[in-house]
Amino acid sequence: MPKQPKLENVGTPTGDVAVTTQNELAKVLLISFTSLFAGFRLASWFGDFSENSLDNYMELSFIKLNKGDAKEIADAERRNRNYIFKTIGGLIGALFLGILSSIIAGYISNLN
């Protein structure tokens, strides 16, 4: 009976054969699907938040005739400024979510 050839450098570059157990597979799938669901929900929330803030921004077109008009103009300017800050906050949140998604993807790909 011929001898079986010796297997070297099979699998990974170090020669180790990668074996995935059911527990490892379950861990990867759980983390992947949970991250995907959470990322989708957060991205939807950040997008809706930014979109609503932009939709509420109004161009000022008031005529300043008396003190009441001046007060309304000041209130409208304050609201517009708040909408701009909310929009920027939503964009920063979306950027943070993109970075966090990349970190999680790297973590998932390195699970052993």
Solvent accessible surface area in square Angstrom, and as a share of the most:
residue,aa,sasa,rsa
1,M,228,1.02
2,P,119,0.75
3,K,192,0.82
4,Q,160,0.71
5,P,103,0.64
6,K,167,0.71
7,L,139,0.69
8,E,115,0.51
9,N,122,0.63
10,V,59,0.34
11,G,62,0.60
12,T,53,0.31
13,P,134,0.84
14,T,111,0.65
15,G,25,0.24
16,D,94,0.49
17,V,96,0.55
18,A,82,0.64
19,V,114,0.65
20,T,93,0.54
21,T,72,0.42
22,Q,159,0.71
23,N,124,0.63
24,E,52,0.23
25,L,90,0.45
26,A,57,0.44
27,K,94,0.40
28,V,43,0.24
29,L,79,0.40
30,L,125,0.62
31,I,45,0.23
32,S,34,0.22
33,F,129,0.54
34,T,77,0.45
35,S,30,0.19
36,L,124,0.62
37,F,132,0.55
38,A,43,0.33
39,G,19,0.18
40,F,141,0.59
41,R,147,0.54
42,L,79,0.39
43,A,50,0.39
44,S,51,0.33
45,W,140,0.49
46,F,36,0.15
47,G,39,0.37
48,D,73,0.38
49,F,66,0.28
50,S,12,0.08
51,E,97,0.43
52,N,85,0.44
53,S,5,0.03
54,L,111,0.55
55,D,98,0.51
56,N,67,0.35
57,Y,92,0.35
58,M,130,0.58
59,E,145,0.65
60,L,64,0.32
61,S,102,0.66
62,F,105,0.44
63,I,128,0.65
64,K,141,0.60
65,L,144,0.72
66,N,96,0.49
67,K,182,0.77
68,G,42,0.41
69,D,41,0.21
70,A,33,0.25
71,K,135,0.57
72,E,88,0.40
73,I,34,0.17
74,A,55,0.42
75,D,38,0.20
76,A,6,0.04
77,E,78,0.35
78,R,113,0.41
79,R,100,0.36
80,N,13,0.06
81,R,123,0.45
82,N,61,0.31
83,Y,47,0.18
84,I,80,0.41
85,F,125,0.52
86,K,91,0.39
87,T,13,0.08
88,I,84,0.42
89,G,36,0.35
90,G,1,0.01
91,L,109,0.54
92,I,108,0.55
93,G,10,0.10
94,A,47,0.36
95,L,118,0.59
96,F,125,0.52
97,L,18,0.09
98,G,41,0.39
99,I,93,0.47
100,L,62,0.31
101,S,54,0.35
102,S,76,0.49
103,I,108,0.55
104,I,51,0.26
105,A,59,0.46
106,G,32,0.30
107,Y,119,0.45
108,I,34,0.17
109,S,88,0.57
110,N,114,0.58
111,L,33,0.16
112,N,154,0.79
